[in-house]
Amino acid sequence: MGARSKPAEGAMTLAEIKEFAGFSASTQRYIRRSLDIGLERDDAMARWSRDVVEAASIRAQARMYERLHEIRAMVPDDSGLDQVEPFMAPLVTVSAFDLGQGRLTNFSAYRFLYERLVGAEVRPWLPAAFCSAAALPHLHPDLRRKLLQSISEAAATASGWSNRQPSFFPQWVEKVDARALPN
């Protein structure tokens, strides 16, 4: 039985890699940067800051992502309405920040990032958080339209979600000059 699960895990990881590869370069960069900040993997400022504007954005994102610990601890076990408000308010706020950066341009990229930042248990809540954050007035109307149109009917109306944790967490990769490699 264990041997059967390994190929399935590999296939799922490959599907995650393919999904990530389908995102634009700026979306991929933002996801890797966000994971470095949100999972406290590396010094995001040293790695990702190219100028003072980006440095300010990284500092703001790090402050916003301080709420991730709270969000992870409060993911509701079910759809009980008594648990929704204390969980959704910070999730929508952090989501609104990320969508406002203009790099997560569709629900797929948003879902990919948040499954990794929070965990698989957040999946049932992502369509509502995304739609709430995407509809906020701080976003330009054209961006709001694009974001809200990007969520598929299947994602918005799913009757169940996988509880399988993501296995691919994209990271920074140093570029290597192939000409400098030995033959």
Beta strands, then each sheet from edge to edge (+ up, - down):
end
